[in-house]
Amino acid sequence: MEKTARQLALGALIVLALVTFMIGQGHKIPASKCSLPVDSTIVLEYPQGSAQTTVELKSDPNNVPTVNTNSQNSDKTLDAKFTSLAQTGTINGQTITANLNPNVPSTGKVTSVQQSSSGDFAKGHHTFNLFLQYTVGGQTFENKTPIKVEADIDSTSPSGRTYLMTNGPVQLYDSSNKSKVVATLYKLENRVQAAP
């Protein structure tokens, strides 16, 4: 009888500890969608063998860059996917456009996720592997290896944050001849703007 009472008391303590632990972890961060303008600075060698050129790109106000983020994983990370990007600038007197490569998904992850006392997203480290297509004068070129950009964020809507390219240089290949290098990307800086 006494042994049974001790076992019940121990069981109750374990349940209480688990409930307390779960409350301390906060609720699961839900899925979200974020659409914000993004201004970018790239340093591009185009055509291959020419001098590096700094190019400013502005996002299309009618096709605002959009990221979908899944609900929190069991390891507290968040998976994300870039679903829309359209930017335009000028290089050597010609129009240059930047878009997501429709054939290769641009995905990311938020790690080191912390929640506020209310259980909402507080901060984390956001990494994206981008697969882009640039077009100049009718020639489209793209990356085979991912362009990795990163930023620390304090909201699932990273307004005001700057994502910096942390790998590279990255070679860009002619989309119609995947063995031909036509450009090299040396720098990519994505500045997320406030909602219009």
ROSE-4610 file (N, C-alpha, C; in Angstrom, 1 decimal, always signed):
// ROSE-4610
residu = [M/M/M/E/E/E/K/K/K/T/T/T/A/A/A/R/R/R/Q/Q/Q/L/L/L/A/A/A/L/L/L/G/G/G/A/A/A/L/L/L/I/I/I/V/V/V/L/L/L/A/A/A/L/L/L/V/V/V/T/T/T/F/F/F/M/M/M/I/I/I/G/G/G/Q/Q/Q/G/G/G/H/H/H/K/K/K/I/I/I/P/P/P/A/A/A/S/S/S/K/K/K/C/C/C/S/S/S/L/L/L/P/P/P/V/V/V/D/D/D/S/S/S/T/T/T/I/I/I/V/V/V/L/L/L/E/E/E/Y/Y/Y/P/P/P/Q/Q/Q/G/G/G/S/S/S/A/A/A/Q/Q/Q/T/T/T/T/T/T/V/V/V/E/E/E/L/L/L/K/K/K/S/S/S/D/D/D/P/P/P/N/N/N/N/N/N/V/V/V/P/P/P/T/T/T/V/V/V/N/N/N/T/T/T/N/N/N/S/S/S/Q/Q/Q/N/N/N/S/S/S/D/D/D/K/K/K/T/T/T/L/L/L/D/D/D/A/A/A/K/K/K/F/F/F/T/T/T/S/S/S/L/L/L/A/A/A/Q/Q/Q/T/T/T/G/G/G/T/T/T/I/I/I/N/N/N/G/G/G/Q/Q/Q/T/T/T/I/I/I/T/T/T/A/A/A/N/N/N/L/L/L/N/N/N/P/P/P/N/N/N/V/V/V/P/P/P/S/S/S/T/T/T/G/G/G/K/K/K/V/V/V/T/T/T/S/S/S/V/V/V/Q/Q/Q/Q/Q/Q/S/S/S/S/S/S/S/S/S/G/G/G/D/D/D/F/F/F/A/A/A/K/K/K/G/G/G/H/H/H/H/H/H/T/T/T/F/F/F/N/N/N/L/L/L/F/F/F/L/L/L/Q/Q/Q/Y/Y/Y/T/T/T/V/V/V/G/G/G/G/G/G/Q/Q/Q/T/T/T/F/F/F/E/E/E/N/N/N/K/K/K/T/T/T/P/P/P/I/I/I/K/K/K/V/V/V/E/E/E/A/A/A/D/D/D/I/I/I/D/D/D/S/S/S/T/T/T/S/S/S/P/P/P/S/S/S/G/G/G/R/R/R/T/T/T/Y/Y/Y/L/L/L/M/M/M/T/T/T/N/N/N/G/G/G/P/P/P/V/V/V/Q/Q/Q/L/L/L/Y/Y/Y/D/D/D/S/S/S/S/S/S/N/N/N/K/K/K/S/S/S/K/K/K/V/V/V/V/V/V/A/A/A/T/T/T/L/L/L/Y/Y/Y/K/K/K/L/L/L/E/E/E/N/N/N/R/R/R/V/V/V/Q/Q/Q/A/A/A/A/A/A/P/P/P]
num = [1/1/1/2/2/2/3/3/3/4/4/4/5/5/5/6/6/6/7/7/7/8/8/8/9/9/9/10/10/10/11/11/11/12/12/12/13/13/13/14/14/14/15/15/15/16/16/16/17/17/17/18/18/18/19/19/19/20/20/20/21/21/21/22/22/22/23/23/23/24/24/24/25/25/25/26/26/26/27/27/27/28/28/28/29/29/29/30/30/30/31/31/31/32/32/32/33/33/33/34/34/34/35/35/35/36/36/36/37/37/37/38/38/38/39/39/39/40/40/40/41/41/41/42/42/42/43/43/43/44/44/44/45/45/45/46/46/46/47/47/47/48/48/48/49/49/49/50/50/50/51/51/51/52/52/52/53/53/53/54/54/54/55/55/55/56/56/56/57/57/57/58/58/58/59/59/59/60/60/60/61/61/61/62/62/62/63/63/63/64/64/64/65/65/65/66/66/66/67/67/67/68/68/68/69/69/69/70/70/70/71/71/71/72/72/72/73/73/73/74/74/74/75/75/75/76/76/76/77/77/77/78/78/78/79/79/79/80/80/80/81/81/81/82/82/82/83/83/83/84/84/84/85/85/85/86/86/86/87/87/87/88/88/88/89/89/89/90/90/90/91/91/91/92/92/92/93/93/93/94/94/94/95/95/95/96/96/96/97/97/97/98/98/98/99/99/99/100/100/100/101/101/101/102/102/102/103/103/103/104/104/104/105/105/105/106/106/106/107/107/107/108/108/108/109/109/109/110/110/110/111/111/111/112/112/112/113/113/113/114/114/114/115/115/115/116/116/116/117/117/117/118/118/118/119/119/119/120/120/120/121/121/121/122/122/122/123/123/123/124/124/124/125/125/125/126/126/126/127/127/127/128/128/128/129/129/129/130/130/130/131/131/131/132/132/132/133/133/133/134/134/134/135/135/135/136/136/136/137/137/137/138/138/138/139/139/139/140/140/140/141/141/141/142/142/142/143/143/143/144/144/144/145/145/145/146/146/146/147/147/147/148/148/148/149/149/149/150/150/150/151/151/151/152/152/152/153/153/153/154/154/154/155/155/155/156/156/156/157/157/157/158/158/158/159/159/159/160/160/160/161/161/161/162/162/162/163/163/163/164/164/164/165/165/165/166/166/166/167/167/167/168/168/168/169/169/169/170/170/170/171/171/171/172/172/172/173/173/173/174/174/174/175/175/175/176/176/176/177/177/177/178/178/178/179/179/179/180/180/180/181/181/181/182/182/182/183/183/183/184/184/184/185/185/185/186/186/186/187/187/187/188/188/188/189/189/189/190/190/190/191/191/191/192/192/192/193/193/193/194/194/194/195/195/195/196/196/196]
x = [+0.8/+0.0/+0.9/+1.9/+2.8/+3.6/+4.0/+4.8/+3.9/+2.6/+1.7/+1.5/+1.4/+1.2/+2.5/+3.6/+4.9/+5.0/+4.6/+4.6/+3.7/+2.5/+1.5/+2.0/+2.6/+3.2/+4.3/+5.1/+6.2/+5.7/+4.7/+4.1/+3.5/+2.8/+2.2/+3.3/+4.4/+5.5/+6.1/+6.2/+6.7/+5.8/+4.5/+3.5/+3.5/+3.6/+3.7/+5.0/+6.1/+7.3/+7.2/+6.6/+6.4/+5.5/+4.4/+3.5/+4.2/+5.0/+5.7/+6.7/+7.4/+8.4/+7.7/+6.6/+5.9/+5.4/+4.9/+4.4/+5.6/+6.7/+7.9/+8.4/+8.1/+8.5/+7.7/+6.5/+5.7/+4.9/+3.9/+3.2/+4.0/+3.5/+4.2/+3.9/+5.0/+4.9/+4.2/+3.1/+2.3/+3.0/+2.4/+2.9/+2.6/+3.4/+3.2/+3.5/+3.1/+3.4/+3.8/+4.9/+5.5/+5.7/+5.1/+5.4/+5.8/+7.1/+7.7/+8.6/+8.7/+9.7/+11.1/+11.9/+13.3/+14.2/+15.1/+16.1/+17.4/+18.1/+19.3/+20.5/+21.6/+22.9/+23.6/+24.0/+24.8/+26.1/+27.2/+28.4/+28.6/+28.5/+28.4/+29.5/+30.1/+31.1/+30.3/+29.8/+29.0/+29.4/+29.7/+30.0/+31.2/+31.3/+32.5/+33.8/+34.7/+36.0/+36.0/+34.9/+34.8/+35.1/+35.1/+35.2/+34.0/+34.2/+33.0/+32.2/+30.9/+30.0/+29.0/+28.8/+27.8/+26.5/+25.5/+24.1/+23.1/+22.2/+21.1/+19.9/+19.2/+17.9/+16.8/+15.6/+14.4/+13.3/+12.6/+11.5/+10.3/+9.6/+8.4/+7.3/+6.7/+5.6/+4.4/+4.3/+3.1/+3.4/+4.6/+5.0/+6.0/+5.5/+6.3/+6.9/+8.2/+8.9/+8.1/+7.9/+7.1/+7.8/+7.7/+8.3/+7.2/+7.0/+6.1/+7.0/+6.5/+7.2/+6.3/+6.8/+6.0/+5.9/+5.0/+4.9/+6.1/+6.4/+7.6/+7.8/+9.0/+9.3/+9.6/+9.6/+9.9/+11.2/+12.2/+13.5/+13.6/+12.4/+12.2/+12.7/+13.1/+13.4/+12.2/+12.3/+11.2/+11.7/+11.0/+11.3/+10.6/+11.3/+10.8/+11.0/+10.2/+10.4/+10.1/+11.0/+10.8/+9.8/+8.7/+7.7/+7.6/+8.1/+8.0/+9.1/+9.7/+10.8/+10.9/+10.8/+10.9/+11.6/+12.8/+13.5/+14.1/+14.3/+14.8/+15.9/+16.9/+18.0/+18.6/+19.8/+20.5/+22.0/+22.5/+23.9/+24.5/+25.5/+26.2/+25.1/+24.2/+23.2/+22.1/+22.1/+21.0/+20.2/+18.9/+18.1/+18.5/+18.5/+18.8/+17.6/+17.1/+16.0/+16.5/+16.0/+16.3/+15.0/+14.9/+13.7/+14.2/+13.3/+13.5/+13.6/+14.5/+14.5/+13.3/+12.4/+11.2/+11.5/+12.7/+13.0/+13.7/+14.2/+14.9/+14.3/+13.7/+13.2/+14.2/+13.9/+14.8/+14.2/+14.9/+14.4/+15.3/+14.8/+15.5/+15.1/+15.8/+15.5/+15.8/+15.0/+15.3/+15.7/+17.0/+17.5/+17.7/+18.2/+18.4/+17.1/+15.9/+14.7/+14.4/+14.1/+13.7/+12.3/+11.5/+10.1/+10.0/+9.1/+8.8/+8.1/+7.9/+7.2/+5.8/+5.2/+3.8/+3.9/+5.1/+5.2/+5.3/+5.3/+5.5/+6.9/+7.2/+8.5/+9.2/+10.4/+11.2/+12.4/+13.2/+14.3/+14.9/+15.7/+16.3/+17.3/+18.0/+18.9/+18.4/+18.2/+17.5/+18.5/+18.5/+19.4/+18.6/+19.0/+18.3/+19.3/+18.9/+19.7/+18.9/+19.4/+18.6/+19.1/+18.2/+18.4/+17.7/+18.5/+18.0/+18.3/+17.6/+17.8/+17.9/+19.0/+19.2/+19.1/+18.5/+18.3/+18.8/+19.7/+20.2/+20.2/+19.5/+19.5/+19.0/+18.1/+17.6/+18.4/+19.5/+20.3/+20.0/+19.6/+19.2/+20.3/+20.8/+21.8/+21.4/+21.9/+21.5/+22.6/+22.4/+23.4/+23.0/+24.0/+23.8/+24.0/+25.0/+25.2/+24.4/+23.9/+23.0/+23.8/+23.1/+23.6/+23.0/+23.9/+23.5/+23.5/+22.3/+22.1/+21.6/+22.1/+21.8/+21.5/+20.7/+20.4/+19.8/+20.1/+19.4/+18.1/+17.0/+15.7/+15.1/+14.1/+13.4/+11.9/+11.5/+10.1/+9.9/+8.8/+8.6/+8.3/+8.2/+8.2/+9.5/+10.5/+11.9/+12.1/+11.1/+11.2/+12.4/+13.2/+14.3/+15.6/+15.5/+16.7/+17.5/+18.8/+19.6/+20.2/+19.9/+20.4/+21.7/+22.8/+24.1/+24.5/+25.0/+25.6/+26.8/+26.9/+27.9/+28.8/+28.5/+29.4/+29.8/+30.6/+30.9/+32.4/+32.7/+31.9/+31.1/+30.0/+29.1/+29.0/+29.4/+29.3/+27.9/+27.6/+26.3/+26.4/+25.5/+25.5/+24.4/+24.7/+23.7/+22.5/+21.3/+20.2/+19.9/+20.3/+20.1/+21.4/+22.4/+23.7/+24.3/+23.9/+24.2/+25.7/+26.5/+27.9/+28.7/+28.0/+28.7/+28.6/+29.7/+29.7/+29.7/+28.7/+28.6/+28.7/+28.7/+28.8/+29.3/+29.7/+30.0/+29.5/+28.8/+28.2/+29.2/+29.6/+30.6/+29.9/+28.8/+28.1/+26.6/+25.9/+24.4/+24.0/+23.4/+22.8/+21.4/+20.5/+19.1/+18.6/+18.1/+17.6/+16.1/+15.5/+14.0/+13.4/+12.5/+11.9/+10.6/+10.2/+8.9/+7.8/+6.6/+5.5/+5.0/+4.6/+4.3/+3.0]
y = [-1.2/+0.0/+1.3/+1.2/+2.4/+2.5/+1.4/+1.4/+2.0/+1.6/+2.1/+3.6/+4.1/+5.5/+6.3/+5.7/+6.4/+6.4/+5.3/+5.3/+6.3/+6.4/+7.4/+8.8/+9.1/+10.4/+10.7/+9.7/+9.9/+10.2/+9.4/+9.6/+11.0/+11.5/+12.8/+13.9/+13.7/+14.6/+14.7/+13.5/+13.4/+14.1/+13.9/+14.6/+16.1/+16.5/+17.9/+18.6/+17.9/+18.4/+18.5/+17.5/+17.5/+18.7/+18.9/+19.9/+21.3/+21.4/+22.7/+22.9/+21.9/+22.0/+22.4/+21.8/+22.1/+23.6/+24.0/+25.4/+26.3/+26.0/+26.8/+26.9/+25.9/+25.9/+26.8/+27.2/+28.1/+27.3/+27.9/+27.1/+27.1/+26.2/+26.1/+27.3/+27.9/+29.0/+28.7/+29.4/+29.0/+29.4/+28.8/+29.2/+30.6/+31.3/+32.7/+32.9/+34.1/+34.5/+36.0/+36.3/+37.7/+38.2/+39.3/+40.0/+41.4/+41.7/+43.0/+43.4/+44.7/+45.1/+44.8/+44.4/+44.1/+44.9/+45.7/+46.4/+45.6/+45.4/+44.6/+45.4/+45.1/+45.5/+44.2/+44.1/+43.0/+43.5/+42.7/+43.0/+41.8/+42.2/+41.2/+41.4/+40.3/+40.3/+39.8/+40.7/+40.4/+41.3/+40.8/+39.4/+38.9/+37.6/+36.9/+37.4/+37.8/+38.4/+39.9/+40.6/+42.0/+42.5/+43.8/+44.3/+44.0/+44.0/+43.8/+45.1/+45.0/+46.1/+46.0/+47.1/+47.2/+47.6/+46.8/+47.0/+47.1/+48.1/+48.3/+47.7/+46.9/+46.3/+46.7/+47.0/+47.3/+46.3/+46.0/+45.0/+45.6/+44.8/+45.2/+45.4/+46.7/+46.9/+46.1/+45.6/+44.7/+43.2/+42.9/+41.5/+41.5/+41.8/+42.0/+40.6/+40.6/+39.4/+38.8/+37.5/+36.8/+35.5/+35.3/+34.1/+33.5/+32.2/+31.4/+30.6/+30.7/+30.0/+29.0/+27.7/+26.7/+26.8/+26.1/+26.1/+25.4/+25.7/+25.3/+23.8/+23.4/+21.9/+21.5/+20.2/+19.6/+20.0/+20.3/+20.8/+22.3/+22.9/+24.4/+25.2/+24.6/+25.4/+25.7/+26.6/+26.9/+26.8/+26.1/+26.0/+27.0/+27.6/+28.7/+28.4/+29.1/+29.0/+30.3/+30.8/+32.0/+31.7/+32.3/+32.0/+33.1/+34.3/+35.3/+36.3/+36.7/+37.7/+38.2/+39.5/+40.2/+41.5/+41.7/+42.9/+43.4/+44.7/+45.4/+46.4/+46.5/+47.5/+47.7/+48.4/+48.7/+48.3/+47.6/+47.3/+47.6/+48.4/+48.9/+49.4/+50.2/+50.8/+49.9/+48.7/+47.7/+47.4/+47.0/+46.5/+45.2/+45.0/+43.6/+43.3/+42.1/+41.6/+40.4/+40.3/+39.2/+38.5/+37.2/+36.4/+35.1/+34.5/+33.2/+32.2/+31.2/+30.2/+29.2/+29.2/+28.4/+26.9/+26.4/+25.0/+24.5/+25.4/+25.0/+25.8/+25.2/+25.9/+26.7/+27.9/+28.7/+28.5/+27.7/+27.4/+27.9/+28.0/+28.4/+27.8/+28.2/+27.7/+28.8/+28.9/+29.7/+28.8/+29.1/+28.3/+29.2/+28.6/+29.4/+30.2/+29.5/+30.2/+30.4/+31.6/+31.9/+32.5/+32.1/+32.6/+33.6/+34.5/+35.5/+34.7/+35.5/+34.9/+34.4/+35.1/+34.7/+33.6/+33.1/+32.0/+32.5/+33.8/+34.2/+34.2/+34.3/+34.3/+35.6/+35.4/+36.5/+36.8/+35.8/+36.0/+34.7/+34.8/+33.6/+34.0/+33.0/+33.2/+32.6/+33.5/+33.0/+32.9/+31.7/+31.4/+30.9/+31.5/+31.1/+30.6/+29.5/+29.1/+29.5/+30.6/+31.2/+30.6/+30.3/+29.9/+31.0/+31.8/+33.0/+32.9/+33.7/+33.9/+35.4/+35.8/+37.2/+37.2/+38.3/+38.4/+39.8/+39.8/+41.1/+40.9/+41.9/+41.9/+40.6/+39.9/+38.6/+37.4/+37.6/+36.4/+36.2/+35.0/+34.6/+33.7/+34.0/+33.1/+32.9/+31.8/+31.3/+30.6/+30.4/+29.7/+28.2/+27.4/+25.9/+25.6/+26.3/+26.2/+27.3/+27.0/+28.0/+29.3/+30.4/+31.7/+31.7/+31.7/+31.6/+33.0/+33.4/+34.7/+34.5/+35.3/+35.1/+36.5/+36.4/+37.6/+37.1/+37.8/+37.7/+38.4/+37.8/+38.4/+38.4/+39.4/+39.4/+39.4/+39.0/+38.9/+38.0/+37.3/+36.5/+37.4/+38.7/+39.7/+40.6/+40.2/+40.8/+42.2/+43.1/+44.4/+45.1/+45.8/+46.5/+45.7/+44.4/+43.5/+43.5/+43.2/+43.1/+41.6/+40.9/+39.6/+39.7/+39.1/+39.2/+37.9/+37.9/+36.7/+36.3/+35.0/+34.5/+33.4/+33.2/+32.3/+32.9/+32.3/+32.8/+33.1/+33.6/+34.0/+32.8/+33.1/+32.1/+32.3/+31.2/+31.3/+31.2/+31.9/+31.9/+31.4/+30.5/+29.7/+30.2/+30.1/+30.4/+29.4/+29.9/+29.0/+28.1/+28.5/+27.6/+26.7/+26.9/+26.1/+26.0/+25.0/+24.9/+24.7/+24.5/+24.3/+25.6/+26.6/+27.9/+28.9/+29.3/+30.4/+31.7/+32.5/+33.8/+35.0/+34.7/+35.8/+35.2/+36.1/+35.6/+36.7/+36.1/+37.0/+37.0/+38.2/+38.4/+38.8/+39.5/+40.1/+40.1/+39.9/+40.1/+40.6/+41.7/+42.3/+42.6/+41.9/+42.1/+42.9/+44.1/+45.0/+44.9/+44.3/+44.2/+45.5/+46.0/+47.3/+47.2/+48.3/+48.3/+48.1/+47.6/+47.4/+48.7/+48.8/+50.0/+50.6]
z = [+0.0/+0.0/+0.0/+0.9/+1.0/-0.3/-0.8/-2.1/-3.2/-3.3/-4.3/-4.2/-3.0/-2.7/-3.2/-2.9/-3.3/-4.9/-5.5/-7.0/-7.6/-7.0/-7.5/-7.3/-6.2/-5.9/-6.9/-7.2/-8.1/-9.5/-9.9/-11.2/-11.3/-10.3/-10.3/-10.5/-9.8/-9.9/-11.3/-11.9/-13.3/-14.3/-14.1/-15.0/-14.8/-13.5/-13.2/-13.9/-13.8/-14.3/-15.9/-16.5/-18.0/-18.4/-17.7/-18.0/-17.8/-16.7/-16.5/-17.6/-18.0/-19.1/-20.4/-20.7/-22.0/-22.0/-20.8/-20.7/-20.9/-20.4/-20.5/-21.9/-22.7/-24.1/-25.0/-24.5/-25.4/-26.4/-27.0/-28.0/-29.4/-30.2/-31.5/-32.4/-33.0/-33.8/-35.1/-35.5/-36.6/-37.9/-39.0/-40.4/-40.6/-41.5/-41.9/-43.3/-43.8/-45.2/-45.1/-45.7/-45.6/-47.0/-47.4/-48.7/-48.4/-48.7/-48.5/-49.7/-50.0/-51.0/-50.6/-51.6/-51.3/-52.3/-51.8/-52.7/-52.6/-53.7/-53.7/-54.3/-53.8/-54.4/-54.8/-56.1/-56.5/-57.1/-57.0/-57.8/-58.7/-60.0/-61.1/-62.1/-62.5/-63.7/-64.8/-65.7/-66.9/-68.0/-69.2/-69.5/-68.8/-68.7/-68.1/-68.7/-67.8/-68.3/-68.3/-68.0/-68.0/-66.5/-66.3/-64.9/-64.1/-62.8/-61.9/-61.9/-61.9/-61.9/-60.7/-60.0/-59.0/-59.5/-59.2/-59.8/-58.7/-58.8/-57.8/-58.5/-57.7/-58.2/-57.3/-57.9/-57.1/-57.4/-56.3/-56.6/-57.2/-58.0/-58.7/-57.7/-57.6/-56.7/-57.0/-58.2/-58.5/-58.3/-57.9/-57.7/-56.5/-55.4/-54.2/-53.8/-53.4/-52.9/-51.8/-51.9/-50.9/-50.4/-49.1/-48.4/-47.6/-47.8/-46.9/-45.9/-44.7/-43.6/-43.0/-42.9/-42.3/-40.7/-40.1/-38.7/-38.1/-36.8/-36.1/-36.1/-36.5/-36.4/-35.0/-34.8/-33.5/-32.9/-33.8/-33.3/-33.1/-33.2/-33.0/-34.1/-35.3/-36.4/-37.3/-38.2/-39.1/-40.6/-41.4/-42.8/-43.6/-44.6/-45.4/-46.9/-47.7/-49.2/-49.8/-50.7/-51.4/-52.6/-52.7/-53.7/-54.8/-54.5/-55.5/-55.4/-56.5/-56.6/-58.0/-58.1/-59.5/-59.2/-59.7/-59.6/-60.9/-61.0/-62.2/-61.9/-62.7/-62.6/-63.9/-63.9/-65.1/-65.0/-66.0/-66.0/-67.4/-67.4/-68.7/-69.7/-69.2/-70.1/-70.5/-70.0/-70.4/-69.2/-69.4/-68.3/-67.9/-66.6/-66.0/-65.1/-65.2/-64.3/-63.5/-62.3/-61.4/-61.0/-61.1/-60.8/-60.1/-59.4/-58.9/-60.1/-60.0/-61.0/-60.8/-61.8/-61.5/-61.5/-61.9/-61.9/-60.7/-59.8/-58.6/-57.4/-56.4/-55.3/-54.5/-54.1/-53.2/-51.8/-51.0/-49.6/-48.5/-47.3/-46.2/-44.9/-43.9/-42.5/-41.5/-40.5/-39.3/-38.2/-37.7/-36.6/-35.4/-34.3/-33.0/-32.7/-32.9/-32.6/-31.1/-30.8/-29.4/-29.4/-28.4/-28.3/-27.1/-27.2/-26.1/-25.0/-23.9/-22.8/-23.1/-24.2/-24.6/-25.6/-26.0/-26.9/-28.4/-28.7/-30.0/-30.5/-31.8/-32.3/-31.8/-31.2/-30.7/-31.5/-31.9/-32.7/-33.2/-34.3/-34.8/-35.9/-36.5/-37.6/-38.9/-39.9/-41.1/-42.2/-42.8/-43.9/-45.1/-46.3/-47.5/-48.6/-49.3/-50.5/-51.7/-52.4/-53.5/-54.8/-55.7/-57.1/-58.0/-58.6/-59.3/-60.8/-61.6/-63.0/-63.2/-63.9/-64.3/-65.8/-66.3/-67.8/-68.2/-69.2/-69.8/-71.3/-71.9/-73.4/-74.0/-73.4/-74.0/-73.5/-72.9/-72.4/-70.9/-70.6/-69.2/-68.7/-67.5/-66.8/-65.4/-64.8/-63.5/-62.8/-61.5/-60.7/-60.5/-60.5/-60.2/-58.7/-58.1/-56.7/-56.0/-54.8/-54.2/-53.8/-53.9/-53.4/-51.9/-51.0/-49.6/-49.0/-48.5/-47.8/-46.4/-45.5/-44.0/-43.4/-42.3/-41.4/-40.1/-39.1/-37.8/-37.9/-37.4/-37.5/-36.1/-35.9/-34.6/-34.8/-36.0/-36.3/-37.5/-37.7/-38.9/-40.1/-39.8/-40.9/-40.8/-41.5/-41.3/-41.9/-41.7/-42.2/-41.6/-42.5/-42.1/-41.9/-42.2/-42.1/-43.4/-43.3/-44.5/-44.6/-45.6/-45.9/-46.7/-46.2/-46.9/-47.5/-48.7/-49.3/-48.5/-48.1/-47.3/-47.9/-49.2/-50.0/-51.3/-52.0/-53.3/-53.5/-54.7/-55.8/-56.4/-57.0/-57.6/-59.1/-59.8/-61.3/-61.8/-62.9/-63.5/-64.9/-65.2/-66.5/-67.4/-68.7/-69.7/-69.6/-69.4/-69.2/-70.4/-71.6/-72.7/-73.0/-72.3/-72.4/-71.1/-70.3/-68.9/-68.6/-69.7/-69.5/-69.7/-70.1/-70.4/-69.3/-68.7/-67.7/-68.4/-68.1/-68.8/-67.8/-66.5/-65.5/-64.2/-63.3/-61.9/-60.9/-59.9/-58.8/-57.7/-57.3/-56.2/-54.9/-55.0/-53.8/-54.1/-53.0/-53.0/-51.7/-51.6/-50.4/-50.6/-49.8/-49.9/-48.7/-49.0/-47.9/-47.9/-46.9/-46.8/-46.3/-47.1/-46.8/-45.9/-45.4/-44.7/-45.6/-45.1/-46.0/-46.6/-47.9/-48.5/-48.0]
